[in-house]
Amino acid sequence: MAYADFYTNFHLFMRWLHVIAGIAWIGHLYFFNFVNVPLQGALDDAAKKAVNPKLMPRALWWFRWGAMVTFLAGLILFTMIYMYTPGMGFGPSASFSDEMGVTGRGVWILMGMLLGTIMWFNVWFVIWPIQKKILSGRASAEELPALRKRAGLFSRTNTYLSGPMLFGMLAANHYSAINGATLIVFVAVSLAAVWVAIFHAGRVGQSV
């Protein structure tokens, strides 16, 4: 009974941690793309030098560590829910596969995990190293345009991936059925929603 209680409580804690860290990560991703990109375009060089050294290190700290905690908590949750059965041990659980193969839940969570892993990789191995180089002053004036363009491209890619990634994560728990048409529609709708948000980002909120 003690083990069962611990397992249940730990499972609940990891779900909470995964969600709260994900909010910090994706929230900052959307801040960068929907708020900061239009803002940076409106600032001159003097304003950027005054604002960015105070803003960006703090925002990037929450951004990258939110990504890391989300990623690690997600791996633990995947193991607990889909690769472990209490009382039986490790191995694909009934939530992940049955006699027909991988379940709908399993397909959804694998899609979400794949996209989330790509996004985590982009944060830690592309976006953050570039931003660190820029903010530390180690980037030459000749390098800056290309570095900013590359970081912006990967950040924008993550923003688009976040739509279908979140669909996969939510559908794994709330919509276990899956077929090709459903998957295509959900991915298309999520990509369209992100595109609309990006398209209007520079046009909204310009007045109180």
GUSEDO-629182 format. One record per residue: residue in one letter; x, y, z of N, C-alpha, C, O in turn. Coordinates in nm, 3 decimals. Layout:
N
 rest     nxx     nyy     nzz    caxx    cayy    cazz     cxx     cyy     czz     oxx     oyy     ozz
    A       X       Y       Z       X       Y       Z       X       Y       Z       X       Y       Z
...
***
This chain:
208
 rest     nxx     nyy     nzz    caxx    cayy    cazz     cxx     cyy     czz     oxx     oyy     ozz
    M   0.082  -0.121   0.000   0.000   0.000   0.000   0.086   0.126   0.000   0.054   0.224  -0.067
    A   0.196   0.123   0.076   0.284   0.239   0.081   0.342   0.267  -0.056   0.351   0.383  -0.098
    Y   0.384   0.160  -0.127   0.440   0.178  -0.261   0.335   0.234  -0.356   0.364   0.324  -0.435
    A   0.213   0.181  -0.348   0.105   0.228  -0.435   0.076   0.375  -0.411   0.054   0.451  -0.505
    D   0.075   0.415  -0.285   0.051   0.556  -0.252   0.164   0.644  -0.306   0.139   0.750  -0.362
    F   0.289   0.598  -0.287   0.403   0.675  -0.336   0.396   0.688  -0.488   0.417   0.797  -0.542
    Y   0.368   0.577  -0.556   0.362   0.577  -0.702   0.255   0.675  -0.752   0.279   0.753  -0.843
    T   0.138   0.669  -0.690   0.028   0.757  -0.731   0.062   0.904  -0.707   0.038   0.988  -0.793
    N   0.119   0.933  -0.592   0.154   1.072  -0.560   0.268   1.123  -0.647   0.267   1.238  -0.690
    F   0.366   1.037  -0.672   0.478   1.076  -0.758   0.429   1.100  -0.901   0.473   1.194  -0.967
    H   0.338   1.016  -0.946   0.278   1.033  -1.079   0.208   1.168  -1.089   0.225   1.240  -1.187
    L   0.130   1.202  -0.988   0.060   1.330  -0.985   0.158   1.446  -0.986   0.140   1.544  -1.058
    F   0.264   1.435  -0.905   0.364   1.542  -0.899   0.432   1.561  -1.033   0.453   1.674  -1.077
    M   0.468   1.451  -1.101   0.536   1.461  -1.229   0.444   1.522  -1.335   0.490   1.597  -1.421
    R   0.316   1.489  -1.329   0.222   1.552  -1.423   0.217   1.703  -1.399   0.220   1.782  -1.494
    W   0.208   1.743  -1.272   0.206   1.885  -1.238   0.333   1.954  -1.286   0.328   2.061  -1.346
    L   0.448   1.892  -1.258   0.576   1.951  -1.297   0.586   1.964  -1.448   0.632   2.066  -1.500
    H   0.544   1.860  -1.519   0.548   1.860  -1.665   0.463   1.974  -1.721   0.505   2.044  -1.814
    V   0.345   1.992  -1.666   0.254   2.095  -1.715   0.305   2.234  -1.680   0.305   2.323  -1.766
    I   0.348   2.256  -1.556   0.390   2.390  -1.514   0.517   2.432  -1.586   0.532   2.549  -1.623
    A   0.610   2.338  -1.606   0.732   2.369  -1.681   0.699   2.393  -1.828   0.759   2.479  -1.892
    G   0.604   2.316  -1.881   0.564   2.336  -2.020   0.500   2.472  -2.042   0.521   2.534  -2.146
    I   0.423   2.518  -1.944   0.364   2.652  -1.954   0.475   2.757  -1.959   0.468   2.851  -2.039
    A   0.576   2.742  -1.874   0.688   2.837  -1.873   0.761   2.835  -2.007   0.795   2.941  -2.061
    W   0.785   2.716  -2.059   0.859   2.702  -2.185   0.779   2.758  -2.303   0.826   2.849  -2.372
    I   0.660   2.704  -2.325   0.582   2.745  -2.442   0.534   2.889  -2.427   0.521   2.961  -2.526
    G   0.507   2.931  -2.304   0.470   3.070  -2.282   0.579   3.166  -2.327   0.551   3.268  -2.390
    H   0.704   3.134  -2.293   0.815   3.219  -2.337   0.840   3.206  -2.487   0.877   3.304  -2.552
    L   0.818   3.088  -2.542   0.830   3.072  -2.687   0.732   3.165  -2.758   0.768   3.232  -2.855
    Y   0.608   3.169  -2.710   0.508   3.256  -2.771   0.540   3.403  -2.744   0.515   3.489  -2.829
    F   0.594   3.433  -2.626   0.635   3.571  -2.598   0.739   3.616  -2.699   0.728   3.725  -2.756
    F   0.840   3.533  -2.722   0.946   3.570  -2.817   0.890   3.593  -2.957   0.928   3.690  -3.023
    N   0.800   3.506  -3.003   0.754   3.513  -3.141   0.638   3.609  -3.163   0.630   3.673  -3.268
    F   0.550   3.621  -3.066   0.432   3.705  -3.084   0.449   3.847  -3.030   0.381   3.939  -3.076
    V   0.539   3.864  -2.933   0.557   3.995  -2.869   0.695   4.053  -2.898   0.707   4.167  -2.943
    N   0.799   3.974  -2.873   0.934   4.029  -2.881   0.979   4.056  -3.024   1.048   4.155  -3.049
    V   0.942   3.969  -3.118   0.984   3.992  -3.257   0.930   4.124  -3.310   1.008   4.203  -3.364
    P   0.799   4.153  -3.298   0.752   4.285  -3.341   0.817   4.400  -3.262   0.845   4.506  -3.318
    L   0.840   4.378  -3.132   0.902   4.482  -3.050   1.042   4.513  -3.098   1.078   4.630  -3.114
    Q   1.122   4.410  -3.123   1.260   4.431  -3.166   1.265   4.505  -3.299   1.356   4.585  -3.324
    G   1.167   4.479  -3.384   1.163   4.548  -3.512   1.133   4.696  -3.499   1.165   4.775  -3.588
    A   1.071   4.734  -3.387   1.036   4.875  -3.366   1.143   4.951  -3.289   1.137   5.074  -3.280
    L   1.242   4.880  -3.232   1.346   4.946  -3.153   1.466   4.982  -3.239   1.503   4.907  -3.329
    D   1.526   5.097  -3.210   1.652   5.130  -3.277   1.767   5.065  -3.200   1.745   5.005  -3.095
    D   1.888   5.078  -3.251   2.003   5.011  -3.190   2.027   5.056  -3.047   2.062   4.975  -2.961
    A   2.008   5.184  -3.020   2.030   5.236  -2.885   1.930   5.175  -2.787   1.967   5.139  -2.675
    A   1.806   5.164  -2.829   1.703   5.106  -2.742   1.730   4.958  -2.718   1.711   4.908  -2.607
    K   1.773   4.887  -2.822   1.805   4.744  -2.806   1.918   4.724  -2.706   1.915   4.631  -2.625
    K   2.019   4.811  -2.712   2.131   4.799  -2.619   2.089   4.828  -2.475   2.148   4.777  -2.380
    A   1.987   4.910  -2.460   1.938   4.943  -2.325   1.844   4.835  -2.271   1.846   4.806  -2.151
    V   1.762   4.777  -2.358   1.658   4.684  -2.315   1.706   4.539  -2.311   1.686   4.470  -2.211
    N   1.768   4.493  -2.418   1.796   4.350  -2.433   1.889   4.289  -2.329   1.864   4.177  -2.286
    P   1.995   4.359  -2.286   2.080   4.297  -2.182   2.007   4.270  -2.051   2.048   4.183  -1.975
    K   1.901   4.344  -2.024   1.824   4.321  -1.901   1.710   4.221  -1.924   1.678   4.143  -1.835
    L   1.652   4.225  -2.042   1.536   4.140  -2.072   1.575   3.998  -2.113   1.525   3.901  -2.056
    M   1.663   3.986  -2.210   1.685   3.857  -2.275   1.747   3.750  -2.185   1.702   3.636  -2.190
    P   1.849   3.782  -2.103   1.904   3.675  -2.018   1.800   3.614  -1.925   1.798   3.493  -1.905
    R   1.714   3.697  -1.867   1.610   3.646  -1.777   1.509   3.561  -1.854   1.474   3.450  -1.813
    A   1.463   3.614  -1.967   1.363   3.541  -2.045   1.421   3.410  -2.098   1.352   3.308  -2.098
    L   1.545   3.412  -2.144   1.607   3.291  -2.197   1.634   3.188  -2.088   1.635   3.068  -2.116
    W   1.656   3.233  -1.964   1.676   3.137  -1.854   1.549   3.056  -1.834   1.554   2.933  -1.830
    W   1.436   3.124  -1.820   1.309   3.054  -1.802   1.275   2.970  -1.924   1.218   2.862  -1.912
    F   1.308   3.021  -2.040   1.279   2.952  -2.167   1.353   2.819  -2.176   1.292   2.715  -2.200
    R   1.486   2.822  -2.157   1.563   2.699  -2.177   1.544   2.599  -2.064   1.536   2.478  -2.087
    W   1.536   2.649  -1.940   1.518   2.554  -1.830   1.375   2.503  -1.822   1.352   2.392  -1.775
    G   1.279   2.582  -1.867   1.144   2.530  -1.882   1.141   2.416  -1.981   1.073   2.315  -1.960
    A   1.217   2.431  -2.091   1.226   2.324  -2.191   1.290   2.199  -2.132   1.243   2.088  -2.156
    M   1.397   2.217  -2.056   1.468   2.102  -1.999   1.381   2.026  -1.900   1.373   1.903  -1.906
    V   1.318   2.097  -1.809   1.235   2.030  -1.708   1.115   1.962  -1.775   1.078   1.851  -1.737
    T   1.055   2.029  -1.873   0.944   1.968  -1.946   0.987   1.839  -2.012   0.917   1.738  -2.006
    F   1.103   1.842  -2.076   1.155   1.725  -2.147   1.183   1.609  -2.052   1.141   1.496  -2.077
    L   1.253   1.636  -1.943   1.289   1.530  -1.849   1.166   1.474  -1.777   1.152   1.353  -1.762
    A   1.076   1.563  -1.734   0.953   1.517  -1.669   0.868   1.436  -1.766   0.803   1.339  -1.727
    G   0.869   1.475  -1.893   0.795   1.402  -1.994   0.848   1.261  -2.014   0.770   1.167  -2.030
    L   0.980   1.245  -2.013   1.039   1.112  -2.026   0.999   1.023  -1.908   0.967   0.906  -1.926
    I   1.002   1.081  -1.789   0.962   1.003  -1.670   0.815   0.964  -1.679   0.780   0.849  -1.650
    L   0.730   1.057  -1.719   0.588   1.027  -1.731   0.562   0.921  -1.838   0.480   0.831  -1.818
    F   0.631   0.931  -1.951   0.614   0.832  -2.057   0.648   0.693  -2.006   0.578   0.596  -2.035
    T   0.757   0.683  -1.930   0.796   0.554  -1.873   0.690   0.504  -1.776   0.653   0.386  -1.780
    M   0.643   0.591  -1.688   0.546   0.550  -1.587   0.412   0.507  -1.647   0.350   0.411  -1.600
    I   0.368   0.578  -1.751   0.234   0.553  -1.805   0.235   0.447  -1.915   0.146   0.362  -1.921
    Y   0.336   0.453  -2.001   0.334   0.370  -2.121   0.434   0.255  -2.121   0.421   0.162  -2.201
    M   0.534   0.260  -2.035   0.637   0.157  -2.035   0.651   0.087  -1.900   0.752   0.021  -1.874
    Y   0.550   0.100  -1.816   0.555   0.035  -1.684   0.413   0.007  -1.637   0.324   0.091  -1.653
    T   0.392  -0.111  -1.581   0.263  -0.147  -1.523   0.284  -0.185  -1.377   0.354  -0.283  -1.350
    P   0.226  -0.110  -1.282   0.245  -0.144  -1.140   0.209  -0.289  -1.112   0.103  -0.338  -1.153
    G   0.297  -0.356  -1.042   0.275  -0.496  -1.008   0.323  -0.593  -1.113   0.333  -0.713  -1.086
    M   0.355  -0.543  -1.233   0.401  -0.631  -1.341   0.540  -0.595  -1.390   0.611  -0.680  -1.444
    G   0.580  -0.471  -1.372   0.715  -0.431  -1.411   0.719  -0.353  -1.541   0.617  -0.304  -1.589
    F   0.840  -0.343  -1.597   0.862  -0.263  -1.717   0.824  -0.339  -1.843   0.833  -0.462  -1.849
    G   0.783  -0.264  -1.941   0.737  -0.318  -2.068   0.618  -0.237  -2.115   0.555  -0.169  -2.034
    P   0.586  -0.243  -2.245   0.472  -0.166  -2.296   0.344  -0.196  -2.218   0.306  -0.312  -2.203
    S   0.279  -0.092  -2.170   0.156  -0.110  -2.092   0.036  -0.120  -2.186   0.049  -0.102  -2.307
    A  -0.080  -0.149  -2.129  -0.203  -0.158  -2.208  -0.239  -0.023  -2.269  -0.311  -0.019  -2.370
    S  -0.192   0.085  -2.212  -0.218   0.218  -2.268  -0.140   0.241  -2.397  -0.181   0.321  -2.481
    F  -0.027   0.170  -2.411   0.060   0.192  -2.526   0.032   0.094  -2.640   0.035   0.133  -2.757
    S   0.006  -0.030  -2.608  -0.015  -0.129  -2.714  -0.111  -0.237  -2.667  -0.127  -0.262  -2.548
    D  -0.174  -0.302  -2.765  -0.260  -0.416  -2.738  -0.237  -0.520  -2.846  -0.137  -0.514  -2.917
    E  -0.330  -0.615  -2.860  -0.310  -0.722  -2.958  -0.311  -0.671  -3.102  -0.265  -0.740  -3.193
    M  -0.364  -0.550  -3.124  -0.368  -0.491  -3.258  -0.244  -0.408  -3.289  -0.226  -0.363  -3.402
    G  -0.158  -0.388  -3.190  -0.040  -0.305  -3.209  -0.043  -0.182  -3.121  -0.105  -0.183  -3.014
    V   0.021  -0.076  -3.165   0.024   0.048  -3.087  -0.116   0.108  -3.084  -0.183   0.118  -3.187
    T  -0.160   0.147  -2.966  -0.294   0.205  -2.949  -0.300   0.348  -3.002  -0.198   0.408  -3.034
    G  -0.423   0.401  -3.011  -0.438   0.541  -3.050  -0.367   0.633  -2.954  -0.302   0.729  -2.996
    R  -0.378   0.605  -2.825  -0.307   0.685  -2.725  -0.157   0.680  -2.750  -0.087   0.781  -2.740
    G  -0.108   0.560  -2.782   0.035   0.545  -2.807   0.082   0.626  -2.925   0.188   0.688  -2.921
    V   0.002   0.627  -3.033   0.038   0.704  -3.152   0.040   0.853  -3.121   0.133   0.924  -3.159
    W  -0.063   0.901  -3.051  -0.069   1.043  -3.018   0.050   1.086  -2.932   0.112   1.189  -2.958
    I   0.081   1.005  -2.831   0.190   1.046  -2.741   0.324   1.038  -2.811   0.413   1.120  -2.784
    L   0.341   0.942  -2.902   0.467   0.934  -2.977   0.483   1.055  -3.068   0.593   1.108  -3.082
    M   0.373   1.099  -3.129   0.380   1.219  -3.212   0.417   1.340  -3.127   0.505   1.418  -3.164
    G   0.350   1.355  -3.013   0.380   1.468  -2.925   0.523   1.464  -2.875   0.590   1.567  -2.869
    M   0.570   1.344  -2.838   0.707   1.331  -2.788   0.810   1.361  -2.895   0.911   1.427  -2.868
    L   0.787   1.313  -3.017   0.881   1.339  -3.126   0.895   1.488  -3.151   1.006   1.540  -3.159
    L   0.782   1.557  -3.163   0.787   1.701  -3.189   0.845   1.776  -3.070   0.922   1.870  -3.087
    G   0.808   1.734  -2.948   0.863   1.799  -2.829   1.013   1.781  -2.817   1.083   1.872  -2.774
    T   1.062   1.663  -2.856   1.206   1.638  -2.850   1.280   1.723  -2.952   1.388   1.777  -2.922
    I   1.224   1.737  -3.072   1.285   1.825  -3.173   1.290   1.968  -3.120   1.392   2.037  -3.136
    M   1.182   2.013  -3.059   1.178   2.149  -3.005   1.280   2.167  -2.894   1.349   2.269  -2.890
    W   1.290   2.069  -2.803   1.389   2.076  -2.695   1.530   2.083  -2.753   1.612   2.162  -2.706
    F   1.559   2.002  -2.853   1.691   2.003  -2.917   1.719   2.140  -2.978   1.828   2.194  -2.962
    N   1.622   2.196  -3.047   1.641   2.327  -3.109   1.673   2.434  -3.005   1.755   2.522  -3.028
    V   1.607   2.426  -2.889   1.632   2.524  -2.783   1.775   2.513  -2.732   1.846   2.613  -2.727
    W   1.816   2.394  -2.694   1.944   2.376  -2.625   2.065   2.371  -2.716   2.176   2.404  -2.673
    F   2.047   2.332  -2.841   2.163   2.312  -2.927   2.168   2.407  -3.046   2.264   2.404  -3.123
    V   2.066   2.491  -3.061   2.069   2.591  -3.169   2.038   2.730  -3.113   2.122   2.820  -3.119
    I   1.918   2.749  -3.060   1.873   2.882  -3.020   1.956   2.938  -2.905   2.007   3.049  -2.914
    W   1.971   2.861  -2.797   2.043   2.912  -2.681   2.191   2.937  -2.711   2.241   3.043  -2.672
    P   2.265   2.848  -2.777   2.405   2.880  -2.809   2.419   3.007  -2.892   2.512   3.085  -2.869
    I   2.329   3.029  -2.987   2.336   3.151  -3.067   2.308   3.274  -2.981   2.382   3.372  -2.988
    Q   2.203   3.269  -2.901   2.169   3.383  -2.817   2.279   3.412  -2.715   2.309   3.527  -2.685
    K   2.338   3.306  -2.662   2.447   3.323  -2.566   2.565   3.394  -2.632   2.628   3.482  -2.572
    K   2.596   3.356  -2.755   2.706   3.419  -2.828   2.677   3.565  -2.856   2.765   3.650  -2.844
    I   2.553   3.595  -2.892   2.515   3.733  -2.921   2.518   3.818  -2.795   2.576   3.927  -2.794
    L   2.455   3.769  -2.687   2.443   3.847  -2.564   2.577   3.866  -2.493   2.596   3.965  -2.423
    S   2.669   3.771  -2.511   2.800   3.783  -2.447   2.895   3.873  -2.525   3.005   3.901  -2.479
    G   2.852   3.917  -2.643   2.935   4.006  -2.724   3.042   3.934  -2.803   3.133   3.999  -2.856
    R   3.035   3.801  -2.812   3.137   3.725  -2.884   3.110   3.717  -3.034   3.195   3.671  -3.110
    A   2.993   3.761  -3.076   2.960   3.758  -3.219   3.008   3.886  -3.285   2.984   3.996  -3.234
    S   3.075   3.872  -3.398   3.122   3.990  -3.470   3.005   4.057  -3.541   2.898   3.998  -3.558
    A   3.027   4.181  -3.582   2.922   4.255  -3.651   2.882   4.185  -3.781   2.766   4.190  -3.822
    E   2.979   4.119  -3.845   2.951   4.048  -3.969   2.866   3.924  -3.946   2.786   3.885  -4.031
    E   2.883   3.861  -3.830   2.810   3.739  -3.799   2.666   3.765  -3.755   2.578   3.681  -3.777
    L   2.642   3.879  -3.695   2.514   3.903  -3.629   2.391   3.880  -3.716   2.298   3.811  -3.673
    P   2.386   3.934  -3.838   2.264   3.912  -3.918   2.234   3.765  -3.942   2.120   3.722  -3.931
    A   2.338   3.687  -3.976   2.316   3.544  -4.002   2.277   3.469  -3.875   2.191   3.381  -3.879
    L   2.339   3.505  -3.762   2.306   3.439  -3.636   2.162   3.468  -3.595   2.089   3.378  -3.555
    R   2.123   3.594  -3.605   1.986   3.630  -3.569   1.884   3.562  -3.660   1.778   3.518  -3.615
    K   1.917   3.553  -3.788   1.827   3.487  -3.882   1.812   3.339  -3.849   1.702   3.285  -3.854
    R   1.924   3.274  -3.815   1.921   3.131  -3.783   1.842   3.106  -3.654   1.758   3.016  -3.648
    A   1.868   3.186  -3.552   1.794   3.171  -3.426   1.646   3.196  -3.448   1.561   3.124  -3.394
    G   1.614   3.298  -3.526   1.474   3.328  -3.555   1.405   3.217  -3.631   1.289   3.186  -3.606
    L   1.478   3.154  -3.725   1.421   3.045  -3.803   1.386   2.926  -3.714   1.278   2.869  -3.726
    F   1.478   2.889  -3.625   1.453   2.774  -3.538   1.346   2.806  -3.433   1.269   2.718  -3.395
    S   1.342   2.930  -3.387   1.237   2.970  -3.294   1.101   2.967  -3.361   1.003   2.922  -3.302
    R   1.094   3.014  -3.484   0.969   3.011  -3.559   0.927   2.866  -3.589   0.809   2.833  -3.584
    T   1.026   2.781  -3.620   0.997   2.639  -3.641   0.936   2.577  -3.516   0.837   2.504  -3.525
    N   0.995   2.606  -3.400   0.940   2.555  -3.275   0.797   2.604  -3.251   0.714   2.530  -3.199
    T   0.770   2.727  -3.289   0.636   2.781  -3.270   0.535   2.703  -3.353   0.426   2.671  -3.305
    Y   0.570   2.673  -3.477   0.481   2.592  -3.561   0.466   2.450  -3.507   0.356   2.395  -3.507
    L   0.576   2.391  -3.462   0.570   2.254  -3.410   0.489   2.245  -3.282   0.432   2.140  -3.251
    S   0.482   2.356  -3.207   0.412   2.352  -3.078   0.264   2.320  -3.093   0.205   2.258  -3.005
    G   0.203   2.360  -3.204   0.061   2.334  -3.225   0.030   2.185  -3.231  -0.045   2.135  -3.146
    P   0.086   2.112  -3.329   0.060   1.967  -3.333   0.119   1.893  -3.214   0.065   1.790  -3.174
    M   0.228   1.943  -3.155   0.284   1.879  -3.036   0.183   1.880  -2.922   0.162   1.778  -2.857
    L   0.120   1.995  -2.898   0.022   2.005  -2.791  -0.103   1.922  -2.821  -0.163   1.865  -2.730
    F  -0.142   1.915  -2.948  -0.253   1.828  -2.985  -0.222   1.684  -2.949  -0.306   1.614  -2.892
    G  -0.100   1.639  -2.981  -0.062   1.502  -2.950  -0.064   1.474  -2.802  -0.113   1.369  -2.759
    M  -0.011   1.566  -2.723  -0.007   1.547  -2.578  -0.148   1.541  -2.518  -0.176   1.457  -2.433
    L  -0.235   1.630  -2.563  -0.371   1.633  -2.509  -0.454   1.515  -2.558  -0.529   1.455  -2.482
    A  -0.440   1.482  -2.686  -0.519   1.372  -2.742  -0.484   1.239  -2.678  -0.570   1.151  -2.668
    A  -0.360   1.223  -2.635  -0.319   1.096  -2.574  -0.402   1.064  -2.450  -0.423   0.948  -2.417
    N  -0.449   1.167  -2.381  -0.528   1.147  -2.259  -0.678   1.168  -2.280  -0.758   1.114  -2.204
    H  -0.715   1.245  -2.381  -0.855   1.284  -2.394  -0.922   1.241  -2.524  -1.043   1.258  -2.541
    Y  -0.844   1.185  -2.617  -0.902   1.143  -2.745  -0.822   1.025  -2.795  -0.731   1.040  -2.877
    S  -0.855   0.907  -2.747  -0.771   0.790  -2.771  -0.782   0.735  -2.913  -0.691   0.666  -2.958
    A  -0.892   0.765  -2.985  -0.906   0.715  -3.121  -0.814   0.792  -3.215  -0.780   0.907  -3.190
    I  -0.775   0.727  -3.324  -0.692   0.795  -3.422  -0.707   0.729  -3.558  -0.720   0.607  -3.567
    N  -0.705   0.809  -3.662  -0.696   0.759  -3.799  -0.627   0.865  -3.882  -0.602   0.976  -3.834
    G  -0.595   0.832  -4.006  -0.519   0.924  -4.089  -0.587   1.058  -4.108  -0.522   1.162  -4.101
    A  -0.718   1.056  -4.132  -0.791   1.181  -4.154  -0.790   1.269  -4.030  -0.769   1.390  -4.039
    T  -0.812   1.207  -3.914  -0.810   1.283  -3.788  -0.675   1.349  -3.767  -0.667   1.466  -3.730
    L  -0.569   1.274  -3.789  -0.434   1.325  -3.769  -0.406   1.443  -3.861  -0.354   1.546  -3.818
    I  -0.440   1.428  -3.989  -0.415   1.534  -4.086  -0.493   1.660  -4.050  -0.440   1.770  -4.057
    V  -0.620   1.643  -4.013  -0.704   1.759  -3.979  -0.649   1.830  -3.856  -0.638   1.953  -3.855
    F  -0.614   1.754  -3.752  -0.563   1.816  -3.629  -0.432   1.891  -3.655  -0.413   2.002  -3.607
    V  -0.343   1.829  -3.731  -0.215   1.895  -3.760  -0.238   2.021  -3.843  -0.178   2.125  -3.816
    A  -0.325   2.012  -3.944  -0.353   2.128  -4.029  -0.415   2.242  -3.950  -0.378   2.358  -3.967
    V  -0.510   2.209  -3.863  -0.576   2.313  -3.782  -0.477   2.380  -3.688  -0.478   2.502  -3.673
    S  -0.391   2.301  -3.625  -0.295   2.358  -3.531  -0.193   2.445  -3.602  -0.156   2.551  -3.551
    L  -0.146   2.402  -3.719  -0.051   2.484  -3.795  -0.117   2.613  -3.842  -0.055   2.720  -3.839
    A  -0.242   2.604  -3.885  -0.314   2.724  -3.929  -0.333   2.822  -3.814  -0.321   2.943  -3.833
    A  -0.364   2.770  -3.695  -0.383   2.858  -3.579  -0.255   2.932  -3.545  -0.258   3.051  -3.514
    V  -0.141   2.862  -3.551  -0.013   2.926  -3.523   0.018   3.030  -3.630   0.066   3.139  -3.598
    W  -0.009   2.998  -3.756   0.018   3.093  -3.865  -0.064   3.220  -3.845  -0.012   3.330  -3.862
    V  -0.190   3.206  -3.810  -0.276   3.323  -3.787  -0.219   3.408  -3.674  -0.216   3.531  -3.684
    A  -0.175   3.344  -3.566  -0.119   3.419  -3.453   0.007   3.494  -3.495   0.025   3.610  -3.458
    I   0.095   3.428  -3.571   0.218   3.493  -3.616   0.185   3.608  -3.711   0.244   3.716  -3.701
    F   0.092   3.585  -3.803   0.055   3.686  -3.902   0.003   3.813  -3.836   0.033   3.924  -3.882
    H  -0.074   3.797  -3.729  -0.136   3.914  -3.664  -0.053   3.968  -3.548  -0.090   4.069  -3.487
    A   0.058   3.903  -3.515   0.135   3.941  -3.397   0.178   4.087  -3.399   0.175   4.155  -3.297
    G   0.219   4.135  -3.516   0.265   4.273  -3.525   0.154   4.375  -3.541   0.180   4.495  -3.545
    R   0.031   4.327  -3.551  -0.082   4.416  -3.578  -0.172   4.439  -3.456  -0.251   4.533  -3.455
    V  -0.160   4.353  -3.356  -0.250   4.363  -3.242  -0.179   4.425  -3.122  -0.056   4.425  -3.115
    G  -0.257   4.476  -3.029  -0.202   4.526  -2.904  -0.117   4.651  -2.916  -0.032   4.676  -2.831
    Q  -0.140   4.730  -3.020  -0.059   4.851  -3.038  -0.117   4.971  -2.964  -0.056   5.077  -2.960
    S  -0.235   4.953  -2.907  -0.295   5.060  -2.827  -0.367   4.998  -2.709  -0.401   4.879  -2.711
    V  -0.390   5.077  -2.607  -0.456   5.028  -2.486  -0.607   5.017  -2.510  -0.680   4.978  -2.419
***
